[in-house]
Amino acid sequence: MTKDDNVTTPPATALEPAPDTRRPGFLAELRDAVSFRAASLVVAVLAVQMGFVLSYIGAFHAPAPHRIPVAVVAPAQVSGQIVTRLNELSGEPVLARAAGSEQQARALVLDRTVDAAVLVDPRGTTDTLFVASAGGPAVSTAGQQIAEAIEHQQHRQVKVTDIRPPAASDGRGMSSFYLVLGWIVGGYLAAAVLGMAAGARPANLHRTVIRLGVLALYAIASGLGGAVIVDPVMGVLTGHLVQLWALGALTVFAAAATTVALQNLLGLLGVGVTVILFVVLGNPSAGGAYPGVLLPDFWRAIGPWLPPGAGTTAVRNTVYFAGHAVTQSLWVLAAYALLGAVAATITSALHHRRALA
């Protein structure tokens, strides 16, 4: 055997093409970077943004009084005539009713039956308009507009008296609104984060129940945190720590449970619907910057039935008006919390059953 016999010859193989090192073209990278799903989400965000601008400007661009409940105290022989004239003012700025005495009129303002009260002086030409600006930062402005309308129509002077102003540390009376806004944002963000971390739609009913339980604990902690900040820490809304804690927990869970239900029903799109419901529509109609009686018809109609408006009314009336006129607001918040939790569990069970099928 020769030396060459020990040499092993590798088997012949087909030539392999060299790898393509060329970078993809711009159009290819564009298609890869901006998928149809991504483009659809960007368009949805643009629509929400435009809705935000439209809703806020539509609500606030021209505030004007409309059928503001007003009590009228006047001598019996002229009381009916004054009430009729006030109700016939151009644009219907007030909805007047008679009151028997100044004390009764003040009580009607403080228990939120009416927003203002007119005390007619039969022996002079200057009347008094009672308002409670703690009910909203623009109530005094609305009262001034009512006074101007009365002066113009009745040729009398009107002096505006604020019988329940907000606390000195509450500034323009906006703290209630901002407190509720923080609770609402925390509620739907916590639910959205849980959804993004573990899938918008829970795998089964047990996961939904667990998620709702976690959010209930979060709502209790969040409600307490907000109440502590506005009461002992900053001294803004004082003397109602336990009530504010309970209101905060209910408000946060109402927002969170509704978000979970919408996520179960619509997936990621449910978060966008939540933002539209609570932020785009809920915030401008909540009575924060302007009370409902100064807003256009649409925002005035939806405000009390959305959590931001219901929460703001409940907090203000609890702190400044001894808890009067909070029943509707509490029912609204409870309905969002209960129906949101029920809808979340039902939709989760249906999705799980469909997946098994």
C-alpha positions as CSV (number, residue, x, y, z in Angstrom):
1,M,0.0,0.0,0.0
2,T,1.4,3.3,-1.0
3,K,1.6,6.5,0.9
4,D,-1.2,7.9,-1.2
5,D,-3.5,5.1,-0.2
6,N,-3.8,6.6,3.4
7,V,-5.2,9.8,2.0
8,T,-9.0,10.1,2.5
9,T,-10.8,12.0,-0.1
10,P,-13.9,13.9,1.0
11,P,-17.1,13.0,-0.8
12,A,-18.1,15.4,-3.5
13,T,-20.9,17.7,-2.5
14,A,-23.0,20.2,-4.4
15,L,-21.8,23.8,-4.2
16,E,-23.9,25.7,-1.5
17,P,-25.0,29.2,-2.3
18,A,-23.4,31.9,-0.3
19,P,-25.8,33.5,2.3
20,D,-27.5,36.7,1.1
21,T,-26.1,39.5,3.1
22,R,-28.0,42.3,1.4
23,R,-30.3,44.4,3.6
24,P,-34.0,44.3,2.8
25,G,-35.4,47.2,1.0
26,F,-37.1,50.1,2.6
27,L,-40.6,48.9,1.6
28,A,-39.9,45.5,3.0
29,E,-38.8,46.9,6.3
30,L,-41.8,49.2,6.3
31,R,-44.2,46.3,5.9
32,D,-42.3,44.4,8.6
33,A,-42.3,47.3,11.1
34,V,-45.8,48.6,10.5
35,S,-48.1,45.6,10.3
36,F,-51.8,45.9,9.5
37,R,-52.5,45.4,13.2
38,A,-50.1,48.2,14.3
39,A,-51.5,50.5,11.7
40,S,-55.1,49.8,12.9
41,L,-54.1,50.6,16.5
42,V,-52.5,53.9,15.5
43,V,-55.7,54.8,13.6
44,A,-57.7,53.9,16.7
45,V,-55.4,56.1,18.9
46,L,-55.9,59.0,16.4
47,A,-59.7,58.5,16.6
48,V,-59.6,58.6,20.5
49,Q,-57.3,61.6,20.4
50,M,-59.7,63.5,18.1
51,G,-62.6,62.4,20.3
52,F,-60.8,63.7,23.3
53,V,-60.4,67.2,21.7
54,L,-63.9,67.2,20.4
55,S,-65.5,66.2,23.8
56,Y,-63.6,68.6,25.9
57,I,-64.0,71.6,23.6
58,G,-67.6,70.7,22.9
59,A,-68.3,70.6,26.7
60,F,-66.4,73.7,27.7
61,H,-66.3,76.1,24.8
62,A,-69.5,78.0,25.7
63,P,-70.8,77.3,29.3
64,A,-74.2,78.7,29.8
65,P,-76.9,78.2,32.6
66,H,-79.8,76.0,31.6
67,R,-82.7,75.3,33.9
68,I,-80.7,75.7,37.1
69,P,-83.0,74.8,40.0
70,V,-83.7,78.1,41.9
71,A,-86.0,78.7,45.0
72,V,-87.8,82.0,45.2
73,V,-88.7,83.7,48.5
74,A,-91.1,86.5,47.9
75,P,-94.4,87.9,49.3
76,A,-97.3,85.6,48.6
77,Q,-99.1,88.1,46.4
78,V,-96.2,88.3,44.0
79,S,-94.4,85.0,44.4
80,G,-96.2,83.2,41.7
81,Q,-95.6,86.1,39.2
82,I,-91.9,86.2,39.9
83,V,-91.6,82.4,39.5
84,T,-93.4,82.6,36.2
85,R,-91.2,85.4,34.9
86,L,-88.0,83.7,35.9
87,N,-89.1,80.5,34.2
88,E,-89.9,82.5,31.0
89,L,-86.4,84.1,30.8
90,S,-84.9,83.8,27.4
91,G,-82.9,80.6,27.0
92,E,-84.5,79.1,30.1
93,P,-81.5,79.7,32.4
94,V,-83.4,78.8,35.6
95,L,-86.1,76.5,36.7
96,A,-87.8,78.4,39.6
97,R,-90.0,77.2,42.4
98,A,-91.5,79.1,45.4
99,A,-90.1,78.7,48.9
100,G,-91.9,79.8,52.1
101,S,-89.0,81.5,53.9
102,E,-85.4,82.4,53.8
103,Q,-84.6,79.5,56.2
104,Q,-86.3,77.1,53.9
105,A,-84.6,78.5,50.8
106,R,-81.2,78.1,52.5
107,A,-82.0,74.5,53.5
108,L,-83.0,73.7,49.9
109,V,-79.6,74.9,48.7
110,L,-77.7,73.0,51.4
111,D,-79.5,69.7,50.8
112,R,-78.9,70.1,47.0
113,T,-82.6,70.3,46.1
114,V,-81.8,73.6,44.3
115,D,-78.6,75.2,43.2
116,A,-79.5,78.8,44.2
117,A,-82.2,80.8,46.0
118,V,-83.5,84.3,45.4
119,L,-84.6,86.4,48.3
120,V,-86.8,89.2,47.0
121,D,-86.9,92.4,49.1
122,P,-90.4,93.8,48.7
123,R,-89.4,97.1,50.3
124,G,-86.4,97.8,48.1
125,T,-84.8,97.2,44.7
126,T,-82.0,94.9,45.7
127,D,-82.6,91.2,46.0
128,T,-80.2,88.5,47.3
129,L,-79.1,85.3,45.5
130,F,-77.9,82.5,47.7
131,V,-75.4,80.0,46.1
132,A,-73.2,77.3,47.5
133,S,-69.9,77.3,45.5
134,A,-68.6,74.2,47.3
135,G,-70.9,72.4,44.8
136,G,-68.6,73.3,42.0
137,P,-66.1,76.0,41.0
138,A,-68.4,77.6,38.5
139,V,-71.5,77.8,40.6
140,S,-70.7,81.3,41.6
141,T,-70.3,82.2,38.0
142,A,-73.6,80.6,37.2
143,G,-75.2,82.5,40.0
144,Q,-73.8,85.7,38.7
145,Q,-75.2,84.9,35.3
146,I,-78.6,84.3,36.9
147,A,-78.4,87.6,38.7
148,E,-77.6,89.4,35.5
149,A,-80.6,87.8,33.8
150,I,-82.9,88.8,36.7
151,E,-81.5,92.3,36.7
152,H,-82.0,92.6,32.9
153,Q,-85.6,91.3,33.0
154,Q,-86.8,92.6,36.3
155,H,-84.8,95.9,36.4
156,R,-83.6,95.1,40.0
157,Q,-80.2,94.7,41.6
158,V,-79.1,91.3,42.8
159,K,-76.5,90.6,45.4
160,V,-74.8,87.2,45.3
161,T,-74.1,85.6,48.7
162,D,-72.1,82.3,49.0
163,I,-73.6,80.4,51.9
164,R,-71.3,77.3,51.6
165,P,-67.9,78.1,50.0
166,P,-65.3,75.4,49.6
167,A,-62.6,75.1,52.3
168,A,-59.8,77.6,52.1
169,S,-57.3,74.8,51.3
170,D,-59.6,73.5,48.6
171,G,-59.0,76.4,46.3
172,R,-61.6,76.6,43.6
173,G,-63.4,73.5,44.9
174,M,-61.7,71.2,42.4
175,S,-60.1,68.7,44.9
176,S,-63.1,66.4,44.8
177,F,-62.9,66.1,41.1
178,Y,-59.2,65.5,41.0
179,L,-59.4,62.9,43.8
180,V,-62.1,61.0,41.9
181,L,-60.1,61.4,38.6
182,G,-57.1,59.8,40.3
183,W,-59.2,56.9,41.6
184,I,-60.7,56.3,38.2
185,V,-57.4,56.4,36.4
186,G,-55.9,54.0,39.0
187,G,-58.8,51.6,38.6
188,Y,-58.7,51.2,34.9
189,L,-54.9,51.3,34.6
190,A,-54.5,48.5,37.2
191,A,-57.0,46.4,35.3
192,A,-55.3,47.1,32.0
193,V,-51.9,46.3,33.4
194,L,-53.1,42.9,34.7
195,G,-54.6,42.2,31.4
196,M,-51.5,43.0,29.4
197,A,-49.3,41.0,31.8
198,A,-51.4,37.9,31.6
199,G,-53.4,38.3,28.4
200,A,-56.4,40.5,27.8
201,R,-58.7,37.6,28.1
202,P,-58.1,35.3,31.1
203,A,-57.6,31.6,30.3
204,N,-60.6,30.5,32.4
205,L,-63.2,31.6,34.9
206,H,-60.8,31.0,37.9
207,R,-58.3,33.5,36.4
208,T,-61.1,36.1,36.1
209,V,-62.2,35.6,39.7
210,I,-58.6,35.9,40.9
211,R,-58.0,39.0,38.8
212,L,-61.2,40.6,40.2
213,G,-60.1,39.7,43.8
214,V,-56.7,41.3,43.3
215,L,-58.4,44.4,41.9
216,A,-60.8,44.5,44.9
217,L,-57.8,44.5,47.2
218,Y,-56.2,47.2,45.1
219,A,-59.4,49.3,45.3
220,I,-59.4,49.1,49.1
221,A,-55.7,50.2,49.2
222,S,-56.2,52.9,46.6
223,G,-59.3,54.3,48.3
224,L,-57.5,54.5,51.6
225,G,-54.5,56.2,50.0
226,G,-56.5,58.9,48.3
227,A,-58.5,59.6,51.5
228,V,-55.3,59.9,53.6
229,I,-53.8,62.3,51.1
230,V,-56.7,64.7,51.0
231,D,-57.5,64.5,54.7
232,P,-54.6,64.1,57.3
233,V,-51.7,64.7,54.9
234,M,-52.9,67.8,52.9
235,G,-55.9,68.9,54.9
236,V,-58.0,69.6,51.8
237,L,-61.1,67.5,52.4
238,T,-61.2,67.0,56.1
239,G,-63.3,65.2,58.6
240,H,-64.6,62.4,56.4
241,L,-61.8,59.9,56.2
242,V,-63.8,56.7,56.5
243,Q,-66.5,57.9,54.2
244,L,-64.0,58.9,51.6
245,W,-62.2,55.6,51.9
246,A,-65.4,53.7,51.2
247,L,-66.2,56.0,48.3
248,G,-62.7,55.6,46.9
249,A,-62.8,51.8,47.1
250,L,-66.2,51.7,45.4
251,T,-65.1,54.1,42.6
252,V,-61.8,52.3,41.9
253,F,-63.4,48.9,41.8
254,A,-66.2,50.2,39.5
255,A,-63.6,51.4,37.0
256,A,-61.5,48.3,37.3
257,A,-64.4,45.8,37.0
258,T,-65.8,47.6,34.0
259,T,-62.3,47.5,32.4
260,V,-62.0,43.8,33.0
261,A,-65.4,43.2,31.5
262,L,-64.6,45.2,28.4
263,Q,-61.2,43.4,28.1
264,N,-62.8,40.0,28.2
265,L,-65.4,41.1,25.6
266,L,-63.2,43.0,23.2
267,G,-59.6,42.1,24.1
268,L,-57.0,44.9,23.8
269,L,-59.7,47.1,22.2
270,G,-61.6,47.0,25.5
271,V,-58.9,49.3,27.0
272,G,-59.6,51.9,24.3
273,V,-63.3,51.7,25.0
274,T,-62.6,52.2,28.7
275,V,-60.6,55.3,27.9
276,I,-63.4,56.7,25.8
277,L,-66.0,55.9,28.5
278,F,-64.1,57.3,31.5
279,V,-61.8,60.0,30.0
280,V,-63.2,61.2,26.7
281,L,-66.8,61.3,27.8
282,G,-66.6,60.9,31.6
283,N,-64.2,63.7,32.6
284,P,-65.7,66.7,30.8
285,S,-69.2,65.7,31.9
286,A,-68.3,65.0,35.6
287,G,-69.0,68.5,36.9
288,G,-65.3,69.3,37.6
289,A,-64.5,72.4,35.8
290,Y,-68.2,73.3,35.2
291,P,-71.3,71.9,36.9
292,G,-73.8,70.0,34.8
293,V,-76.2,72.9,34.6
294,L,-73.7,74.9,32.6
295,L,-72.8,72.1,30.1
296,P,-74.5,71.4,26.7
297,D,-77.3,68.9,26.6
298,F,-75.3,65.8,25.7
299,W,-72.7,66.2,28.5
300,R,-75.3,67.3,31.0
301,A,-77.3,64.1,30.3
302,I,-74.5,61.6,30.5
303,G,-72.5,63.1,33.4
304,P,-74.5,61.7,36.4
305,W,-74.5,58.2,34.8
306,L,-70.7,57.8,34.4
307,P,-68.3,57.0,37.3
308,P,-66.4,60.3,37.1
309,G,-69.5,62.3,37.5
310,A,-71.1,60.0,40.1
311,G,-67.9,59.9,42.1
312,T,-67.4,63.7,42.0
313,T,-70.9,64.4,43.2
314,A,-70.7,61.8,45.9
315,V,-67.4,63.2,47.3
316,R,-68.5,66.8,47.2
317,N,-71.9,66.2,48.8
318,T,-70.3,64.0,51.4
319,V,-67.7,66.6,52.4
320,Y,-69.7,69.8,52.1
321,F,-73.4,69.0,52.2
322,A,-73.7,66.3,55.0
323,G,-74.2,63.5,52.5
324,H,-77.3,64.9,50.9
325,A,-78.2,63.9,47.3
326,V,-75.7,61.1,47.0
327,T,-78.1,58.1,46.6
328,Q,-78.1,58.2,42.8
329,S,-74.4,58.5,42.6
330,L,-73.8,55.5,45.0
331,W,-76.2,53.4,42.9
332,V,-74.4,54.3,39.7
333,L,-71.0,53.4,41.1
334,A,-72.4,50.2,42.6
335,A,-74.0,49.2,39.3
336,Y,-70.7,49.6,37.4
337,A,-68.9,47.6,40.0
338,L,-71.5,44.8,40.2
339,L,-72.4,44.6,36.5
340,G,-68.7,44.9,35.5
341,A,-67.8,41.9,37.8
342,V,-70.8,39.8,36.6
343,A,-70.1,40.6,32.9
344,A,-66.4,39.8,33.4
345,T,-67.2,36.4,34.8
346,I,-69.9,35.5,32.2
347,T,-67.7,36.5,29.2
348,S,-64.8,34.6,30.7
349,A,-66.9,31.5,31.1
350,L,-68.2,31.8,27.5
351,H,-64.7,32.2,26.1
352,H,-63.5,29.2,28.0
353,R,-66.4,27.1,26.9
354,R,-65.9,28.1,23.3
355,A,-62.2,27.3,23.5
356,L,-63.0,23.8,24.8
357,A,-65.5,23.3,22.0
